[in-house]
């Protein structure tokens, strides 16, 4: 795996982890929970 493939995989893994955490939070504690899937740069709100 080269550096570009590693980075793409890390972005994908972060999005998958965020989706899983959001689903868990919505099931267990907060039905409106939102987990930001962006990585490594989180965009600012405009």
Backbone atoms as SQL, in Angstrom:
CREATE TABLE atoms (id INTEGER PRIMARY KEY, chain TEXT, resi INTEGER, resn TEXT, atom TEXT, x REAL, y REAL, z REAL);
INSERT INTO atoms VALUES
  (1, 'A', 1, 'UNK', 'N', 0.860, -1.171, 0.000),
  (2, 'A', 1, 'UNK', 'CA', 0.000, 0.000, 0.000),
  (3, 'A', 1, 'UNK', 'C', 0.907, 1.234, 0.000),
  (4, 'A', 2, 'UNK', 'N', 0.698, 2.103, -0.984),
  (5, 'A', 2, 'UNK', 'CA', 1.500, 3.326, -1.004),
  (6, 'A', 2, 'UNK', 'C', 0.823, 4.413, -0.159),
  (7, 'A', 3, 'UNK', 'N', 1.474, 5.553, -0.059),
  (8, 'A', 3, 'UNK', 'CA', 0.997, 6.616, 0.836),
  (9, 'A', 3, 'UNK', 'C', -0.377, 7.151, 0.419),
  (10, 'A', 4, 'UNK', 'N', -0.621, 7.252, -0.886),
  (11, 'A', 4, 'UNK', 'CA', -1.925, 7.738, -1.355),
  (12, 'A', 4, 'UNK', 'C', -3.039, 6.742, -1.033),
  (13, 'A', 5, 'UNK', 'N', -2.747, 5.461, -1.192),
  (14, 'A', 5, 'UNK', 'CA', -3.732, 4.431, -0.858),
  (15, 'A', 5, 'UNK', 'C', -4.005, 4.412, 0.646),
  (16, 'A', 6, 'UNK', 'N', -2.948, 4.582, 1.438),
  (17, 'A', 6, 'UNK', 'CA', -3.117, 4.632, 2.889),
  (18, 'A', 6, 'UNK', 'C', -4.008, 5.804, 3.286),
  (19, 'A', 7, 'UNK', 'N', -3.746, 6.956, 2.720),
  (20, 'A', 7, 'UNK', 'CA', -4.553, 8.137, 3.047),
  (21, 'A', 7, 'UNK', 'C', -6.017, 7.915, 2.661),
  (22, 'A', 8, 'UNK', 'N', -6.256, 7.391, 1.473),
  (23, 'A', 8, 'UNK', 'CA', -7.630, 7.123, 1.031),
  (24, 'A', 8, 'UNK', 'C', -8.310, 6.138, 1.980),
  (25, 'A', 9, 'UNK', 'N', -7.577, 5.126, 2.418),
  (26, 'A', 9, 'UNK', 'CA', -8.136, 4.147, 3.354),
  (27, 'A', 9, 'UNK', 'C', -8.456, 4.803, 4.691),
  (28, 'A', 10, 'UNK', 'N', -7.585, 5.678, 5.176),
  (29, 'A', 10, 'UNK', 'CA', -7.836, 6.363, 6.445),
  (30, 'A', 10, 'UNK', 'C', -9.077, 7.246, 6.361),
  (31, 'A', 11, 'UNK', 'N', -9.261, 7.930, 5.246),
  (32, 'A', 11, 'UNK', 'CA', -10.456, 8.756, 5.054),
  (33, 'A', 11, 'UNK', 'C', -11.697, 7.867, 5.086),
  (34, 'A', 12, 'UNK', 'N', -11.640, 6.747, 4.382),
  (35, 'A', 12, 'UNK', 'CA', -12.764, 5.803, 4.333),
  (36, 'A', 12, 'UNK', 'C', -13.047, 5.217, 5.717),
  (37, 'A', 13, 'UNK', 'N', -11.994, 4.821, 6.422),
  (38, 'A', 13, 'UNK', 'CA', -12.170, 4.243, 7.760),
  (39, 'A', 13, 'UNK', 'C', -12.793, 5.248, 8.720),
  (40, 'A', 14, 'UNK', 'N', -12.369, 6.486, 8.637),
  (41, 'A', 14, 'UNK', 'CA', -12.931, 7.539, 9.499),
  (42, 'A', 14, 'UNK', 'C', -14.422, 7.714, 9.217),
  (43, 'A', 15, 'UNK', 'N', -14.802, 7.736, 7.945),
  (44, 'A', 15, 'UNK', 'CA', -16.214, 7.893, 7.590),
  (45, 'A', 15, 'UNK', 'C', -17.033, 6.706, 8.104),
  (46, 'A', 16, 'UNK', 'N', -16.498, 5.503, 7.974),
  (47, 'A', 16, 'UNK', 'CA', -17.195, 4.312, 8.463),
  (48, 'A', 16, 'UNK', 'C', -17.337, 4.342, 9.981),
  (49, 'A', 17, 'UNK', 'N', -16.272, 4.737, 10.681),
  (50, 'A', 17, 'UNK', 'CA', -16.305, 4.802, 12.140),
  (51, 'A', 17, 'UNK', 'C', -17.303, 5.859, 12.603),
  (52, 'A', 18, 'UNK', 'N', -17.331, 6.991, 11.926),
  (53, 'A', 18, 'UNK', 'CA', -18.258, 8.061, 12.292),
  (54, 'A', 18, 'UNK', 'C', -19.702, 7.617, 12.082),
  (55, 'A', 19, 'UNK', 'N', -19.969, 6.932, 10.986),
  (56, 'A', 19, 'UNK', 'CA', -21.325, 6.445, 10.721),
  (57, 'A', 19, 'UNK', 'C', -21.755, 5.438, 11.783),
  (58, 'A', 20, 'UNK', 'N', -20.839, 4.567, 12.177),
  (59, 'A', 20, 'UNK', 'CA', -21.138, 3.579, 13.206),
  (60, 'A', 20, 'UNK', 'C', -21.402, 4.245, 14.555),
  (61, 'A', 21, 'UNK', 'N', -20.561, 5.197, 14.927),
  (62, 'A', 21, 'UNK', 'CA', -20.754, 5.905, 16.193),
  (63, 'A', 21, 'UNK', 'C', -22.065, 6.683, 16.181),
  (64, 'A', 22, 'UNK', 'N', -22.372, 7.334, 15.082),
  (65, 'A', 22, 'UNK', 'CA', -23.617, 8.086, 14.988),
  (66, 'A', 22, 'UNK', 'C', -24.820, 7.159, 15.135),
  (67, 'A', 23, 'UNK', 'N', -24.794, 6.016, 14.486),
  (68, 'A', 23, 'UNK', 'CA', -25.889, 5.051, 14.606),
  (69, 'A', 23, 'UNK', 'C', -26.042, 4.589, 16.053),
  (70, 'A', 24, 'UNK', 'N', -24.923, 4.300, 16.709),
  (71, 'A', 24, 'UNK', 'CA', -24.962, 3.882, 18.111),
  (72, 'A', 24, 'UNK', 'C', -25.557, 4.976, 18.991),
  (73, 'A', 25, 'UNK', 'N', -25.073, 6.196, 18.835),
  (74, 'A', 25, 'UNK', 'CA', -25.580, 7.302, 19.657),
  (75, 'A', 25, 'UNK', 'C', -27.068, 7.528, 19.426),
  (76, 'A', 26, 'UNK', 'N', -27.498, 7.417, 18.183),
  (77, 'A', 26, 'UNK', 'CA', -28.919, 7.620, 17.879),
  (78, 'A', 26, 'UNK', 'C', -29.779, 6.517, 18.483),
  (79, 'A', 27, 'UNK', 'N', -29.252, 5.308, 18.537),
  (80, 'A', 27, 'UNK', 'CA', -30.000, 4.203, 19.153),
  (81, 'A', 27, 'UNK', 'C', -30.036, 4.314, 20.666),
  (82, 'A', 28, 'UNK', 'N', -28.938, 4.760, 21.265),
  (83, 'A', 28, 'UNK', 'CA', -28.804, 4.633, 22.710),
  (84, 'A', 28, 'UNK', 'C', -29.052, 5.902, 23.515),
  (85, 'A', 29, 'UNK', 'N', -28.619, 7.049, 23.041),
  (86, 'A', 29, 'UNK', 'CA', -28.708, 8.228, 23.902),
  (87, 'A', 29, 'UNK', 'C', -29.346, 9.451, 23.275),
  (88, 'A', 30, 'UNK', 'N', -29.092, 9.681, 21.993),
  (89, 'A', 30, 'UNK', 'CA', -29.555, 10.922, 21.380),
  (90, 'A', 30, 'UNK', 'C', -30.002, 10.659, 19.946),
  (91, 'A', 31, 'UNK', 'N', -31.309, 10.614, 19.701),
  (92, 'A', 31, 'UNK', 'CA', -31.802, 10.305, 18.362),
  (93, 'A', 31, 'UNK', 'C', -31.413, 11.341, 17.302),
  (94, 'A', 32, 'UNK', 'N', -30.897, 12.481, 17.740),
  (95, 'A', 32, 'UNK', 'CA', -30.509, 13.526, 16.789),
  (96, 'A', 32, 'UNK', 'C', -28.988, 13.704, 16.701),
  (97, 'A', 33, 'UNK', 'N', -28.232, 12.776, 17.260),
  (98, 'A', 33, 'UNK', 'CA', -26.766, 12.885, 17.268),
  (99, 'A', 33, 'UNK', 'C', -26.211, 12.955, 15.848),
  (100, 'A', 34, 'UNK', 'N', -25.201, 13.793, 15.685),
  (101, 'A', 34, 'UNK', 'CA', -24.509, 13.916, 14.398),
  (102, 'A', 34, 'UNK', 'C', -23.011, 13.830, 14.665),
  (103, 'A', 35, 'UNK', 'N', -22.350, 12.917, 13.978),
  (104, 'A', 35, 'UNK', 'CA', -20.904, 12.758, 14.090),
  (105, 'A', 35, 'UNK', 'C', -20.303, 13.134, 12.738),
  (106, 'A', 36, 'UNK', 'N', -19.401, 14.086, 12.749),
  (107, 'A', 36, 'UNK', 'CA', -18.780, 14.579, 11.520),
  (108, 'A', 36, 'UNK', 'C', -17.867, 13.508, 10.922),
  (109, 'A', 37, 'UNK', 'N', -18.118, 13.086, 9.676),
  (110, 'A', 37, 'UNK', 'CA', -17.301, 12.042, 9.060),
  (111, 'A', 37, 'UNK', 'C', -16.040, 12.563, 8.380),
  (112, 'A', 38, 'UNK', 'N', -15.859, 13.861, 8.353),
  (113, 'A', 38, 'UNK', 'CA', -14.732, 14.437, 7.618),
  (114, 'A', 38, 'UNK', 'C', -13.413, 14.221, 8.347),
  (115, 'A', 39, 'UNK', 'N', -12.376, 13.944, 7.559),
  (116, 'A', 39, 'UNK', 'CA', -11.028, 13.786, 8.061),
  (117, 'A', 39, 'UNK', 'C', -10.077, 13.839, 6.882),
  (118, 'A', 40, 'UNK', 'N', -8.944, 14.380, 6.951),
  (119, 'A', 40, 'UNK', 'CA', -8.264, 14.959, 8.093),
  (120, 'A', 40, 'UNK', 'C', -8.606, 16.422, 8.311),
  (121, 'A', 41, 'UNK', 'N', -9.279, 17.036, 7.352),
  (122, 'A', 41, 'UNK', 'CA', -9.634, 18.448, 7.478),
  (123, 'A', 41, 'UNK', 'C', -11.141, 18.549, 7.628),
  (124, 'A', 42, 'UNK', 'N', -11.567, 19.185, 8.700),
  (125, 'A', 42, 'UNK', 'CA', -12.993, 19.376, 8.936),
  (126, 'A', 42, 'UNK', 'C', -13.359, 20.755, 8.413),
  (127, 'A', 43, 'UNK', 'N', -14.265, 20.814, 7.416),
  (128, 'A', 43, 'UNK', 'CA', -14.614, 22.110, 6.844),
  (129, 'A', 43, 'UNK', 'C', -15.313, 23.020, 7.850),
  (130, 'A', 44, 'UNK', 'N', -15.125, 24.303, 7.688),
  (131, 'A', 44, 'UNK', 'CA', -15.806, 25.269, 8.544),
  (132, 'A', 44, 'UNK', 'C', -17.163, 25.604, 7.951),
  (133, 'A', 45, 'UNK', 'N', -18.086, 25.972, 8.806),
  (134, 'A', 45, 'UNK', 'CA', -19.408, 26.393, 8.340),
  (135, 'A', 45, 'UNK', 'C', -19.291, 27.792, 7.753),
  (136, 'A', 46, 'UNK', 'N', -19.946, 27.989, 6.643),
  (137, 'A', 46, 'UNK', 'CA', -19.907, 29.321, 6.019),
  (138, 'A', 46, 'UNK', 'C', -21.230, 30.017, 6.163);
